[in-house]
Amino acid sequence: MMQRLAPLVLALAALHASAQTPALQPGDYIAAVVNQDVVAASEVVQRTERLRQEARQRGEVMPETAGLRKQALEALIEDRVLVTYARENGQRIDEAELDRVVANVAAQNKLTMAQLRERLRLDGTDYKSFRENLRDQMMTERVREREVQGRIRVTDAEIDAYLEKKRAELARGGQINLAQVLVTVPEGAPESVVAERRARAESALARIKGGEDFAKVAREVSEDSNKAKGGEIGMRAADRLPDIFVAAVRDLKSGAVAPELLRSGAGFHILKVIERQGDASLTQSGQTRARHVLLRPSAQLSAEVAARRLAEFKRQIESGQAKFEDVARANSEDGSAEAGGELGWMGAGGFVPEFEEAMNALPLGGISGPVVSRFGVHLIQVLERRSVEVEMKTLRDQARAALREQKYDAAYQDWVKDLRTKAFVEVREWLD
């Protein structure tokens, strides 16, 4: 008996994919015409149910059906506006690249290509339409990035103001040498496990408050890569440390230990300020060499499936069943795949904020849980860190990149609004 496809494939297969107007099923209706495409009433029903399920999972008050259907129809119209624009204005996806993405979908569902074709056939989905749907998604994503980035403008005055703000922040924060005791908490751990880990961390904190040497406790208890050094992270500018660390020790003097446990996505932390130094300089910048595995859900699909798959990759890597670079080569859906997911050395502002925040919180060698960004869902590993002299031109380029990121969401919404205004959209009557 063939296994059932994971939700990713089922959702992709259910999407309208063909470049031509889809054939309506008996008893179906056209809910809307969008440019040269249509939205079927059955799609609105399916999207409405998905929105209802997502609201239920988030514990939200269930919207009224009429309002939910209107929301579903508007989302489908927006999808069609984007994909029809991408077909006319996007760079074509060659067959070899599409083959690789299809093969990755099969691999994620633990199917051979023959099994994938058969599973799609049993679900009533044409394999060619399935491929074209993936092609549409890839073209839409690339057009979106090109068009939105082209709309964003950053002035020299904005860069000057950004750098002045960073200088003021560094002047307040200076450089800090921290040590930590980390008691990890597995992602999705039940309350009983969380309670056990919290108790272990509280016991370690009590030992330190009782007069035991912090470094000794760190070597015995901590689960991070710096435990052999007594938990010492090293002298860093405040902006190179996780914000929650900086906030937790803001009022502590050199030699002081934070009086309370700090909880993060990694687990429970006990922090000690080993030393503070004067103002940090913007021309001294930290760089990180990292690698990742990227899975790209569709705009119509929740990232939950991709996150579960990445969590399984993490388990395999940490248990020694797989190597990070091999997982990246086989599964990552960006240009870094051939290099084992390597992204090279990158300074502050080089990555989107969600990625950078998760990366900065990792110890050397540490692997994140699934991290969602606008590019998809990532699994991140930090390989090295260093401090380098930064030229003013590079500093301004980094500031420009950070400011462009801040403006991205608004630019995207404006772009979609413009496309929606220019598109031919006819909403038709259909049965409630």
BAMILUM-336830 format. One record per residue (C-alpha): chain; x, y, z; residue in three letters. Coordinates in steps of 0.5 Angstrom, whole numbers, m for minus. Layout:
{site 'A' {X Y Z} 'ALA'} ...
END
This chain:
{site 'A' {0 0 0} 'MET'} {site 'A' {3 7 m2} 'MET'} {site 'A' {4 12 4} 'GLN'} {site 'A' {0 18 3} 'ARG'} {site 'A' {3 24 1} 'LEU'} {site 'A' {5 29 6} 'ALA'} {site 'A' {1 36 6} 'PRO'} {site 'A' {6 40 2} 'LEU'} {site 'A' {5 35 m4} 'VAL'} {site 'A' {m3 35 m3} 'LEU'} {site 'A' {m3 42 m2} 'ALA'} {site 'A' {1 44 m8} 'LEU'} {site 'A' {m3 39 m12} 'ALA'} {site 'A' {m9 42 m10} 'ALA'} {site 'A' {m7 49 m13} 'LEU'} {site 'A' {m9 51 m19} 'HIS'} {site 'A' {m3 50 m24} 'ALA'} {site 'A' {m4 50 m31} 'SER'} {site 'A' {m3 56 m35} 'ALA'} {site 'A' {m9 55 m39} 'GLN'} {site 'A' {m16 56 m35} 'THR'} {site 'A' {m18 50 m31} 'PRO'} {site 'A' {m24 46 m33} 'ALA'} {site 'A' {m29 47 m28} 'LEU'} {site 'A' {m32 40 m25} 'GLN'} {site 'A' {m39 38 m25} 'PRO'} {site 'A' {m43 43 m21} 'GLY'} {site 'A' {m37 48 m20} 'ASP'} {site 'A' {m38 55 m21} 'TYR'} {site 'A' {m33 61 m23} 'ILE'} {site 'A' {m33 65 m17} 'ALA'} {site 'A' {m28 71 m20} 'ALA'} {site 'A' {m24 72 m27} 'VAL'} {site 'A' {m17 75 m26} 'VAL'} {site 'A' {m14 77 m32} 'ASN'} {site 'A' {m14 71 m37} 'GLN'} {site 'A' {m15 66 m31} 'ASP'} {site 'A' {m21 64 m26} 'VAL'} {site 'A' {m22 62 m19} 'VAL'} {site 'A' {m27 57 m18} 'ALA'} {site 'A' {m32 57 m13} 'ALA'} {site 'A' {m29 50 m10} 'SER'} {site 'A' {m23 53 m9} 'GLU'} {site 'A' {m26 59 m5} 'VAL'} {site 'A' {m29 53 m1} 'VAL'} {site 'A' {m23 50 0} 'GLN'} {site 'A' {m19 56 2} 'ARG'} {site 'A' {m24 58 7} 'THR'} {site 'A' {m24 51 11} 'GLU'} {site 'A' {m16 52 11} 'ARG'} {site 'A' {m17 59 14} 'LEU'} {site 'A' {m22 56 19} 'ARG'} {site 'A' {m17 51 21} 'GLN'} {site 'A' {m11 56 22} 'GLU'} {site 'A' {m16 60 26} 'ALA'} {site 'A' {m18 54 30} 'ARG'} {site 'A' {m10 52 31} 'GLN'} {site 'A' {m9 59 34} 'ARG'} {site 'A' {m14 59 39} 'GLY'} {site 'A' {m18 65 35} 'GLU'} {site 'A' {m25 67 36} 'VAL'} {site 'A' {m28 63 29} 'MET'} {site 'A' {m30 69 24} 'PRO'} {site 'A' {m37 68 21} 'GLU'} {site 'A' {m37 64 15} 'THR'} {site 'A' {m39 70 10} 'ALA'} {site 'A' {m33 74 12} 'GLY'} {site 'A' {m28 68 12} 'LEU'} {site 'A' {m31 66 5} 'ARG'} {site 'A' {m30 74 3} 'LYS'} {site 'A' {m23 73 6} 'GLN'} {site 'A' {m21 67 2} 'ALA'} {site 'A' {m24 70 m5} 'LEU'} {site 'A' {m19 76 m4} 'GLU'} {site 'A' {m13 72 m2} 'ALA'} {site 'A' {m14 67 m8} 'LEU'} {site 'A' {m15 73 m13} 'ILE'} {site 'A' {m9 76 m10} 'GLU'} {site 'A' {m5 70 m12} 'ASP'} {site 'A' {m8 70 m19} 'ARG'} {site 'A' {m6 77 m20} 'VAL'} {site 'A' {1 75 m18} 'LEU'} {site 'A' {2 69 m22} 'VAL'} {site 'A' {m1 72 m28} 'THR'} {site 'A' {4 78 m27} 'TYR'} {site 'A' {10 73 m26} 'ALA'} {site 'A' {8 69 m32} 'ARG'} {site 'A' {8 75 m37} 'GLU'} {site 'A' {14 78 m34} 'ASN'} {site 'A' {18 73 m30} 'GLY'} {site 'A' {25 70 m32} 'GLN'} {site 'A' {23 63 m35} 'ARG'} {site 'A' {25 57 m30} 'ILE'} {site 'A' {29 52 m34} 'ASP'} {site 'A' {27 44 m34} 'GLU'} {site 'A' {33 42 m30} 'ALA'} {site 'A' {32 47 m25} 'GLU'} {site 'A' {25 45 m24} 'LEU'} {site 'A' {27 37 m24} 'ASP'} {site 'A' {31 39 m18} 'ARG'} {site 'A' {25 42 m14} 'VAL'} {site 'A' {20 36 m16} 'VAL'} {site 'A' {25 31 m14} 'ALA'} {site 'A' {26 35 m7} 'ASN'} {site 'A' {19 35 m6} 'VAL'} {site 'A' {19 27 m7} 'ALA'} {site 'A' {25 26 m3} 'ALA'} {site 'A' {21 30 3} 'GLN'} {site 'A' {15 26 2} 'ASN'} {site 'A' {20 20 2} 'LYS'} {site 'A' {18 18 m5} 'LEU'} {site 'A' {21 16 m11} 'THR'} {site 'A' {19 19 m17} 'MET'} {site 'A' {15 14 m20} 'ALA'} {site 'A' {11 13 m13} 'GLN'} {site 'A' {10 21 m13} 'LEU'} {site 'A' {7 20 m20} 'ARG'} {site 'A' {3 15 m18} 'GLU'} {site 'A' {0 18 m12} 'ARG'} {site 'A' {m1 25 m16} 'LEU'} {site 'A' {m5 20 m21} 'ARG'} {site 'A' {m9 17 m15} 'LEU'} {site 'A' {m11 24 m12} 'ASP'} {site 'A' {m13 26 m19} 'GLY'} {site 'A' {m8 31 m20} 'THR'} {site 'A' {m4 31 m27} 'ASP'} {site 'A' {3 31 m26} 'TYR'} {site 'A' {4 36 m32} 'LYS'} {site 'A' {0 41 m28} 'SER'} {site 'A' {3 39 m22} 'PHE'} {site 'A' {10 41 m25} 'ARG'} {site 'A' {7 48 m28} 'GLU'} {site 'A' {4 50 m21} 'ASN'} {site 'A' {11 49 m18} 'LEU'} {site 'A' {14 53 m24} 'ARG'} {site 'A' {9 59 m22} 'ASP'} {site 'A' {11 59 m15} 'GLN'} {site 'A' {18 60 m17} 'MET'} {site 'A' {17 65 m22} 'MET'} {site 'A' {13 69 m17} 'THR'} {site 'A' {18 69 m12} 'GLU'} {site 'A' {23 71 m16} 'ARG'} {site 'A' {19 77 m20} 'VAL'} {site 'A' {17 79 m13} 'ARG'} {site 'A' {24 80 m10} 'GLU'} {site 'A' {26 84 m17} 'ARG'} {site 'A' {20 88 m17} 'GLU'} {site 'A' {20 90 m9} 'VAL'} {site 'A' {27 91 m9} 'GLN'} {site 'A' {27 96 m15} 'GLY'} {site 'A' {21 100 m11} 'ARG'} {site 'A' {26 101 m5} 'ILE'} {site 'A' {30 108 m4} 'ARG'} {site 'A' {35 109 1} 'VAL'} {site 'A' {37 116 2} 'THR'} {site 'A' {44 118 4} 'ASP'} {site 'A' {41 122 10} 'ALA'} {site 'A' {37 116 12} 'GLU'} {site 'A' {44 112 12} 'ILE'} {site 'A' {47 118 16} 'ASP'} {site 'A' {41 118 21} 'ALA'} {site 'A' {42 110 22} 'TYR'} {site 'A' {49 110 23} 'LEU'} {site 'A' {49 116 28} 'GLU'} {site 'A' {43 111 32} 'LYS'} {site 'A' {48 105 32} 'LYS'} {site 'A' {54 109 35} 'ARG'} {site 'A' {49 112 40} 'ALA'} {site 'A' {47 105 42} 'GLU'} {site 'A' {54 102 42} 'LEU'} {site 'A' {56 108 47} 'ALA'} {site 'A' {51 106 52} 'ARG'} {site 'A' {53 98 51} 'GLY'} {site 'A' {60 98 50} 'GLY'} {site 'A' {63 91 50} 'GLN'} {site 'A' {62 86 54} 'ILE'} {site 'A' {65 79 56} 'ASN'} {site 'A' {60 74 58} 'LEU'} {site 'A' {60 67 61} 'ALA'} {site 'A' {54 63 61} 'GLN'} {site 'A' {51 56 64} 'VAL'} {site 'A' {46 54 59} 'LEU'} {site 'A' {41 48 60} 'VAL'} {site 'A' {38 46 54} 'THR'} {site 'A' {31 45 53} 'VAL'} {site 'A' {29 41 46} 'PRO'} {site 'A' {24 44 41} 'GLU'} {site 'A' {17 42 43} 'GLY'} {site 'A' {19 39 49} 'ALA'} {site 'A' {13 37 54} 'PRO'} {site 'A' {12 41 60} 'GLU'} {site 'A' {15 35 65} 'SER'} {site 'A' {21 36 61} 'VAL'} {site 'A' {21 43 61} 'VAL'} {site 'A' {20 43 69} 'ALA'} {site 'A' {26 38 70} 'GLU'} {site 'A' {31 43 66} 'ARG'} {site 'A' {29 49 69} 'ARG'} {site 'A' {30 45 76} 'ALA'} {site 'A' {37 43 74} 'ARG'} {site 'A' {38 51 72} 'ALA'} {site 'A' {36 53 78} 'GLU'} {site 'A' {40 48 82} 'SER'} {site 'A' {46 51 78} 'ALA'} {site 'A' {44 58 80} 'LEU'} {site 'A' {43 56 87} 'ALA'} {site 'A' {50 53 87} 'ARG'} {site 'A' {53 60 84} 'ILE'} {site 'A' {49 64 89} 'LYS'} {site 'A' {52 60 95} 'GLY'} {site 'A' {59 61 93} 'GLY'} {site 'A' {61 56 88} 'GLU'} {site 'A' {66 58 82} 'ASP'} {site 'A' {62 60 76} 'PHE'} {site 'A' {67 57 71} 'ALA'} {site 'A' {67 50 75} 'LYS'} {site 'A' {59 50 75} 'VAL'} {site 'A' {59 52 68} 'ALA'} {site 'A' {64 46 66} 'ARG'} {site 'A' {60 41 70} 'GLU'} {site 'A' {53 43 68} 'VAL'} {site 'A' {53 48 62} 'SER'} {site 'A' {51 45 55} 'GLU'} {site 'A' {54 50 50} 'ASP'} {site 'A' {60 50 46} 'SER'} {site 'A' {64 54 51} 'ASN'} {site 'A' {63 50 57} 'LYS'} {site 'A' {71 48 57} 'ALA'} {site 'A' {72 55 58} 'LYS'} {site 'A' {68 56 64} 'GLY'} {site 'A' {62 58 60} 'GLY'} {site 'A' {66 64 57} 'GLU'} {site 'A' {63 67 51} 'ILE'} {site 'A' {69 72 50} 'GLY'} {site 'A' {69 80 49} 'MET'} {site 'A' {64 82 44} 'ARG'} {site 'A' {61 89 42} 'ALA'} {site 'A' {54 89 45} 'ALA'} {site 'A' {50 89 38} 'ASP'} {site 'A' {54 82 37} 'ARG'} {site 'A' {50 79 43} 'LEU'} {site 'A' {43 77 43} 'PRO'} {site 'A' {38 83 45} 'ASP'} {site 'A' {36 79 51} 'ILE'} {site 'A' {43 78 54} 'PHE'} {site 'A' {44 85 53} 'VAL'} {site 'A' {38 87 57} 'ALA'} {site 'A' {39 82 62} 'ALA'} {site 'A' {46 84 64} 'VAL'} {site 'A' {45 92 63} 'ARG'} {site 'A' {45 94 70} 'ASP'} {site 'A' {50 89 72} 'LEU'} {site 'A' {57 91 74} 'LYS'} {site 'A' {64 87 72} 'SER'} {site 'A' {64 80 76} 'GLY'} {site 'A' {56 80 77} 'ALA'} {site 'A' {51 74 76} 'VAL'} {site 'A' {44 76 73} 'ALA'} {site 'A' {40 74 79} 'PRO'} {site 'A' {35 70 75} 'GLU'} {site 'A' {35 65 70} 'LEU'} {site 'A' {34 67 63} 'LEU'} {site 'A' {29 63 58} 'ARG'} {site 'A' {31 63 51} 'SER'} {site 'A' {29 59 45} 'GLY'} {site 'A' {35 55 46} 'ALA'} {site 'A' {33 54 54} 'GLY'} {site 'A' {35 57 61} 'PHE'} {site 'A' {41 61 61} 'HIS'} {site 'A' {45 63 67} 'ILE'} {site 'A' {49 70 65} 'LEU'} {site 'A' {55 73 69} 'LYS'} {site 'A' {59 79 67} 'VAL'} {site 'A' {66 78 67} 'ILE'} {site 'A' {68 85 64} 'GLU'} {site 'A' {66 91 61} 'ARG'} {site 'A' {70 96 57} 'GLN'} {site 'A' {69 102 54} 'GLY'} {site 'A' {65 105 48} 'ASP'} {site 'A' {65 100 42} 'ALA'} {site 'A' {67 103 35} 'SER'} {site 'A' {62 102 29} 'LEU'} {site 'A' {69 100 25} 'THR'} {site 'A' {70 94 29} 'GLN'} {site 'A' {65 89 27} 'SER'} {site 'A' {63 82 28} 'GLY'} {site 'A' {62 77 22} 'GLN'} {site 'A' {59 70 22} 'THR'} {site 'A' {60 64 18} 'ARG'} {site 'A' {54 60 17} 'ALA'} {site 'A' {51 55 13} 'ARG'} {site 'A' {43 53 12} 'HIS'} {site 'A' {38 49 9} 'VAL'} {site 'A' {32 53 6} 'LEU'} {site 'A' {26 50 4} 'LEU'} {site 'A' {21 54 1} 'ARG'} {site 'A' {13 53 2} 'PRO'} {site 'A' {8 56 m3} 'SER'} {site 'A' {5 63 m1} 'ALA'} {site 'A' {m2 59 0} 'GLN'} {site 'A' {1 54 4} 'LEU'} {site 'A' {3 54 12} 'SER'} {site 'A' {10 53 14} 'ALA'} {site 'A' {9 48 19} 'GLU'} {site 'A' {10 42 14} 'VAL'} {site 'A' {17 45 12} 'ALA'} {site 'A' {19 46 19} 'ALA'} {site 'A' {17 39 21} 'ARG'} {site 'A' {22 37 16} 'ARG'} {site 'A' {27 41 18} 'LEU'} {site 'A' {26 39 25} 'ALA'} {site 'A' {27 32 23} 'GLU'} {site 'A' {34 34 19} 'PHE'} {site 'A' {36 37 26} 'LYS'} {site 'A' {35 31 30} 'ARG'} {site 'A' {39 27 25} 'GLN'} {site 'A' {45 31 25} 'ILE'} {site 'A' {45 32 32} 'GLU'} {site 'A' {44 24 33} 'SER'} {site 'A' {50 23 28} 'GLY'} {site 'A' {46 20 23} 'GLN'} {site 'A' {47 25 18} 'ALA'} {site 'A' {52 31 16} 'LYS'} {site 'A' {49 38 16} 'PHE'} {site 'A' {53 39 9} 'GLU'} {site 'A' {50 33 6} 'ASP'} {site 'A' {43 35 8} 'VAL'} {site 'A' {44 42 5} 'ALA'} {site 'A' {46 39 m2} 'ARG'} {site 'A' {40 34 m2} 'ALA'} {site 'A' {35 39 0} 'ASN'} {site 'A' {36 46 1} 'SER'} {site 'A' {32 50 m5} 'GLU'} {site 'A' {37 56 m6} 'ASP'} {site 'A' {44 57 m9} 'GLY'} {site 'A' {48 55 m3} 'SER'} {site 'A' {46 48 m4} 'ALA'} {site 'A' {52 45 m8} 'GLU'} {site 'A' {57 48 m3} 'ALA'} {site 'A' {53 44 3} 'GLY'} {site 'A' {49 51 5} 'GLY'} {site 'A' {55 55 6} 'GLU'} {site 'A' {53 62 6} 'LEU'} {site 'A' {60 65 7} 'GLY'} {site 'A' {63 71 12} 'TRP'} {site 'A' {57 76 13} 'MET'} {site 'A' {57 82 18} 'GLY'} {site 'A' {51 85 21} 'ALA'} {site 'A' {45 87 17} 'GLY'} {site 'A' {47 82 11} 'GLY'} {site 'A' {41 77 13} 'PHE'} {site 'A' {34 78 14} 'VAL'} {site 'A' {33 80 21} 'PRO'} {site 'A' {29 74 23} 'GLU'} {site 'A' {35 69 20} 'PHE'} {site 'A' {40 74 23} 'GLU'} {site 'A' {37 74 30} 'GLU'} {site 'A' {37 67 31} 'ALA'} {site 'A' {44 66 28} 'MET'} {site 'A' {47 71 33} 'ASN'} {site 'A' {43 67 39} 'ALA'} {site 'A' {47 61 37} 'LEU'} {site 'A' {54 58 40} 'PRO'} {site 'A' {59 56 35} 'LEU'} {site 'A' {57 49 32} 'GLY'} {site 'A' {50 50 35} 'GLY'} {site 'A' {44 49 30} 'ILE'} {site 'A' {37 53 30} 'SER'} {site 'A' {30 50 30} 'GLY'} {site 'A' {26 52 24} 'PRO'} {site 'A' {27 59 23} 'VAL'} {site 'A' {21 63 18} 'VAL'} {site 'A' {23 68 14} 'SER'} {site 'A' {20 71 7} 'ARG'} {site 'A' {25 67 3} 'PHE'} {site 'A' {22 60 7} 'GLY'} {site 'A' {24 56 13} 'VAL'} {site 'A' {31 55 15} 'HIS'} {site 'A' {36 51 19} 'LEU'} {site 'A' {42 55 21} 'ILE'} {site 'A' {49 53 24} 'GLN'} {site 'A' {54 57 26} 'VAL'} {site 'A' {61 55 24} 'LEU'} {site 'A' {66 61 26} 'GLU'} {site 'A' {66 68 28} 'ARG'} {site 'A' {71 74 28} 'ARG'} {site 'A' {72 81 29} 'SER'} {site 'A' {74 85 23} 'VAL'} {site 'A' {76 92 21} 'GLU'} {site 'A' {70 95 17} 'VAL'} {site 'A' {71 101 12} 'GLU'} {site 'A' {66 107 12} 'MET'} {site 'A' {64 105 5} 'LYS'} {site 'A' {62 98 7} 'THR'} {site 'A' {59 100 14} 'LEU'} {site 'A' {55 105 9} 'ARG'} {site 'A' {53 99 5} 'ASP'} {site 'A' {51 95 11} 'GLN'} {site 'A' {47 101 13} 'ALA'} {site 'A' {43 101 7} 'ARG'} {site 'A' {42 94 7} 'ALA'} {site 'A' {39 94 14} 'ALA'} {site 'A' {34 100 12} 'LEU'} {site 'A' {32 96 5} 'ARG'} {site 'A' {30 91 10} 'GLU'} {site 'A' {26 95 14} 'GLN'} {site 'A' {22 98 8} 'LYS'} {site 'A' {21 91 5} 'TYR'} {site 'A' {14 90 8} 'ASP'} {site 'A' {11 96 6} 'ALA'} {site 'A' {14 96 m1} 'ALA'} {site 'A' {11 89 m2} 'TYR'} {site 'A' {4 91 0} 'GLN'} {site 'A' {4 97 m5} 'ASP'} {site 'A' {7 93 m10} 'TRP'} {site 'A' {1 88 m9} 'VAL'} {site 'A' {m4 94 m9} 'LYS'} {site 'A' {m2 97 m15} 'ASP'} {site 'A' {m2 90 m19} 'LEU'} {site 'A' {m9 89 m16} 'ARG'} {site 'A' {m11 96 m19} 'THR'} {site 'A' {m9 95 m26} 'LYS'} {site 'A' {m11 87 m26} 'ALA'} {site 'A' {m18 86 m29} 'PHE'} {site 'A' {m22 83 m24} 'VAL'} {site 'A' {m29 81 m24} 'GLU'} {site 'A' {m33 77 m18} 'VAL'} {site 'A' {m39 73 m20} 'ARG'} {site 'A' {m44 71 m17} 'GLU'} {site 'A' {m44 64 m14} 'TRP'} {site 'A' {m48 59 m9} 'LEU'} {site 'A' {m47 61 m1} 'ASP'} 
END
